[in-house]
Amino acid sequence: MCTTMKISPSIFPKVILFGDSITQFSFSSDGCWGALVADLLQRKCDVVNRGFSGYNVRWCSFILPQLITKDVAKEIAAFTIFLGANDSNDYELNPRQHVPIQEYRDGLARMIKYLKSLGVSQEKIILITPPAFNVKEWGKECIKKGRPLSKNNITTGEYAKACVEVAKELGTPVVDLYSEMMKLSHWEQLLVDGLHLSASGSSMLFSLLKPLIEKLTKNIPMIYPAWDAVDVEDFRQSLIL
């Protein structure tokens, strides 16, 4: 018998995924880590995609208060912040997306503090580092698009390290995707184009994120009883929240 939660189905607890294109594409066939989170939390939480392709921490920290109000914050079961892939672009070659590493750190901290000011506890805020970066494959994409190759894996690693440090300083969980990828000899296969996650890369991220999400949602019961727990003699009573 499954327990039910006495709430309106219009306000299911929410897991909000916030970030750049790797979050925006997280329900796609390759970048499917968001879809895997949604599958994990069927009938328990709404998983909300708030990814913005090409955005950096400067822009995201500005729009966050427009997206997350005090009313929305009350419904949050978990909130991921996944940024740095764009911020770590070289300033000279890509000034539009580049954010200096100290500003990147400050921006992450500002977003965490803002969410906490709305009542979102720090353990619900999960930072995710940018993934490792395959220069060769992304270079091919840049040629196709007529853009300069403005990233490298070493600098990406520095931003990933900064992300981990911010999480430690402010006491939030963190998924160090960069370091976990770099432990593998075949890490390039975890990227579909050198920058964005492949299906295997998405599965890896999900496996790292899953225990954190499960810990935060373990006490959230399934909404409405399982079909075989509905009282067939008085089904209406069984289906009232």
Secondary structure per residue as TSV (DSSP state, phi and psi in degrees):
chain	resnum	aa	ss	phi	psi
A	1	M	-	360.0	129.6
A	2	C	-	-94.4	141.9
A	3	T	-	-79.9	159.5
A	4	T	-	-122.8	158.0
A	5	M	-	-104.3	128.9
A	6	K	-	-83.0	72.8
A	7	I	S	-138.1	165.1
A	8	S	-	-73.4	137.2
A	9	P	G	-65.2	-9.2
A	10	S	G	-80.1	-10.9
A	11	I	G	-128.0	48.3
A	12	F	-	-54.0	144.4
A	13	P	-	-54.3	146.9
A	14	K	E	-116.7	137.6
A	15	V	E	-108.0	116.3
A	16	I	E	-107.2	126.7
A	17	L	E	-102.7	115.2
A	18	F	E	-121.4	130.4
A	19	G	E	169.9	-151.1
A	20	D	S	-100.5	-147.9
A	21	S	H	-63.8	-30.2
A	22	I	H	-67.5	-25.4
A	23	T	H	-84.2	-43.2
A	24	Q	H	-56.2	-38.0
A	25	F	T	-89.0	12.4
A	26	S	T	-76.9	2.4
A	27	F	T	-114.9	13.0
A	28	S	S	-86.6	173.3
A	29	S	S	-65.3	-35.7
A	30	D	S	-88.4	-56.9
A	31	G	S	-83.3	57.3
A	32	C	T	-91.3	16.1
A	33	W	H	-64.3	-33.6
A	34	G	H	-67.8	-39.4
A	35	A	H	-64.5	-34.9
A	36	L	H	-67.1	-37.8
A	37	V	H	-63.9	-43.9
A	38	A	H	-62.3	-39.1
A	39	D	H	-64.9	-40.1
A	40	L	H	-60.6	-34.6
A	41	L	T	-106.6	26.9
A	42	Q	T	-51.5	131.0
A	43	R	T	61.2	15.5
A	44	K	T	-117.2	-44.5
A	45	C	-	-140.9	150.0
A	46	D	E	-84.5	127.4
A	47	V	E	-100.0	117.1
A	48	V	E	-108.6	123.4
A	49	N	E	-89.5	115.8
A	50	R	E	-125.0	57.7
A	51	G	E	-98.2	143.9
A	52	F	-	-132.2	103.6
A	53	S	T	-56.4	131.2
A	54	G	T	85.0	-7.3
A	55	Y	-	-77.7	155.9
A	56	N	-	-121.2	-179.3
A	57	V	H	-65.9	-29.8
A	58	R	H	-62.4	-48.7
A	59	W	H	-72.4	-40.5
A	60	C	H	-67.8	-37.2
A	61	S	H	-68.3	-24.7
A	62	F	H	-76.4	-40.7
A	63	I	H	-84.3	-15.8
A	64	L	H	-54.2	-46.2
A	65	P	H	-64.3	-23.1
A	66	Q	H	-75.0	-27.1
A	67	L	H	-92.3	-37.5
A	68	I	-	-115.6	106.0
A	69	T	-	-99.5	177.2
A	70	K	H	-62.2	-38.0
A	71	D	H	-64.8	-43.0
A	72	V	H	-65.2	-40.8
A	73	A	H	-58.4	-31.7
A	74	K	T	-63.3	-23.6
A	75	E	T	-94.6	-5.1
A	76	I	E	-77.2	123.5
A	77	A	E	-95.3	-30.5
A	78	A	E	-160.3	151.5
A	79	F	E	-142.4	115.4
A	80	T	E	-97.1	141.0
A	81	I	E	-121.1	114.7
A	82	F	E	-127.8	89.6
A	83	L	-	-137.9	162.0
A	84	G	-	130.0	-24.0
A	85	A	T	-63.5	-35.4
A	86	N	T	-88.7	-38.9
A	87	D	T	-56.2	-33.9
A	88	S	T	-81.2	6.5
A	89	N	S	-63.9	152.8
A	90	D	-	-70.3	136.0
A	91	Y	T	-63.2	-45.0
A	92	E	T	-64.7	-36.6
A	93	L	T	-92.0	-22.9
A	94	N	-	-149.9	69.2
A	95	P	T	-67.3	-21.5
A	96	R	T	-64.4	-42.7
A	97	Q	T	-98.8	-24.4
A	98	H	-	-60.1	138.1
A	99	V	-	-131.1	126.9
A	100	P	-	-55.8	148.9
A	101	I	H	-62.3	-33.8
A	102	Q	H	-69.3	-38.2
A	103	E	H	-66.5	-35.4
A	104	Y	H	-60.1	-47.6
A	105	R	H	-59.5	-47.8
A	106	D	H	-63.4	-37.9
A	107	G	H	-65.9	-42.6
A	108	L	H	-61.1	-45.8
A	109	A	H	-62.3	-40.3
A	110	R	H	-62.4	-41.4
A	111	M	H	-67.1	-41.3
A	112	I	H	-61.2	-46.5
A	113	K	H	-65.0	-36.5
A	114	Y	H	-63.9	-48.2
A	115	L	H	-60.7	-40.8
A	116	K	H	-64.6	-34.2
A	117	S	H	-66.2	-21.3
A	118	L	T	-91.1	-1.4
A	119	G	T	100.6	5.0
A	120	V	-	-80.6	114.8
A	121	S	-	-68.1	152.1
A	122	Q	G	-62.7	-29.2
A	123	E	G	-71.1	-15.5
A	124	K	G	-85.4	-10.6
A	125	I	E	-99.6	115.1
A	126	I	E	-113.1	117.4
A	127	L	E	-85.5	143.7
A	128	I	E	-125.2	126.8
A	129	T	-	-72.5	157.0
A	130	P	-	-60.6	149.4
A	131	P	-	-74.6	166.9
A	132	A	-	-60.4	161.4
A	133	F	-	-128.2	126.8
A	134	N	-	-97.4	101.3
A	135	V	H	-59.3	-43.1
A	136	K	H	-60.6	-48.8
A	137	E	H	-72.6	-41.0
A	138	W	H	-69.2	-28.5
A	139	G	H	-60.3	-36.6
A	140	K	H	-64.7	-39.8
A	141	E	H	-65.8	-38.3
A	142	C	H	-64.6	-38.7
A	143	I	H	-62.6	-43.5
A	144	K	H	-60.7	-37.6
A	145	K	H	-93.4	-1.6
A	146	G	T	69.2	32.4
A	147	R	-	-116.3	153.6
A	148	P	-	-73.4	149.5
A	149	L	-	-76.9	110.9
A	150	S	-	-117.4	17.0
A	151	K	-	-130.6	158.4
A	152	N	-	-145.9	160.8
A	153	N	H	-74.0	-30.1
A	154	I	H	-66.0	-48.1
A	155	T	H	-64.2	-39.4
A	156	T	H	-56.7	-41.0
A	157	G	H	-63.0	-34.0
A	158	E	H	-67.0	-38.7
A	159	Y	H	-69.5	-37.3
A	160	A	H	-61.5	-43.2
A	161	K	H	-61.6	-41.3
A	162	A	H	-62.8	-39.3
A	163	C	H	-61.3	-45.3
A	164	V	H	-62.1	-41.3
A	165	E	H	-64.5	-40.4
A	166	V	H	-62.1	-44.2
A	167	A	H	-60.3	-43.3
A	168	K	H	-65.8	-40.9
A	169	E	H	-65.0	-36.3
A	170	L	H	-102.9	0.1
A	171	G	T	76.1	27.9
A	172	T	-	-101.6	154.1
A	173	P	-	-64.5	155.9
A	174	V	E	-145.6	141.2
A	175	V	E	-106.1	111.4
A	176	D	-	-87.5	74.4
A	177	L	H	-61.3	-39.2
A	178	Y	H	-57.7	-52.3
A	179	S	H	-64.8	-39.0
A	180	E	H	-66.1	-37.7
A	181	M	H	-66.4	-42.9
A	182	M	H	-69.4	-11.2
A	183	K	T	-75.2	-16.3
A	184	L	S	-99.7	139.9
A	185	S	T	-70.8	-25.0
A	186	H	T	-106.3	29.5
A	187	W	G	-60.4	-25.7
A	188	E	G	-60.8	-27.6
A	189	Q	G	-71.9	-11.4
A	190	L	G	-82.9	0.0
A	191	L	B	-121.1	137.6
A	192	V	S	-83.7	-27.5
A	193	D	S	-140.9	14.9
A	194	G	S	97.6	-20.4
A	195	L	S	-123.6	-47.8
A	196	H	S	-92.0	152.1
A	197	L	B	-71.0	138.8
A	198	S	-	-82.5	179.2
A	199	A	H	-60.5	-40.1
A	200	S	H	-70.2	-35.6
A	201	G	H	-66.9	-38.3
A	202	S	H	-65.3	-39.5
A	203	S	H	-64.3	-37.3
A	204	M	H	-65.7	-45.8
A	205	L	H	-60.4	-43.8
A	206	F	H	-60.1	-41.0
A	207	S	H	-64.0	-31.7
A	208	L	H	-78.4	-33.2
A	209	L	H	-81.8	-31.1
A	210	K	H	-53.1	-50.0
A	211	P	H	-62.6	-31.7
A	212	L	H	-69.4	-43.5
A	213	I	H	-66.3	-42.5
A	214	E	H	-62.6	-39.4
A	215	K	H	-62.3	-39.5
A	216	L	H	-77.2	-22.6
A	217	T	H	-114.3	6.4
A	218	K	T	-62.4	-27.3
A	219	N	T	-96.8	6.0
A	220	I	-	-91.3	113.6
A	221	P	-	-76.8	165.2
A	222	M	-	-68.5	139.4
A	223	I	S	-80.2	126.4
A	224	Y	S	68.8	147.4
A	225	P	-	-70.7	159.0
A	226	A	-	-61.5	155.2
A	227	W	G	-56.9	-35.3
A	228	D	G	-85.0	2.8
A	229	A	G	-105.6	-2.9
A	230	V	S	-73.9	132.0
A	231	D	-	-74.0	107.3
A	232	V	T	-68.9	-20.1
A	233	E	T	-79.1	-25.7
A	234	D	S	-147.4	63.8
A	235	F	H	-63.2	-30.4
A	236	R	H	-61.4	-42.2
A	237	Q	H	-64.0	-35.9
A	238	S	H	-67.4	-27.0
A	239	L	T	-105.3	19.5
A	240	I	-	-97.9	125.6
A	241	L	-	-83.4	360.0
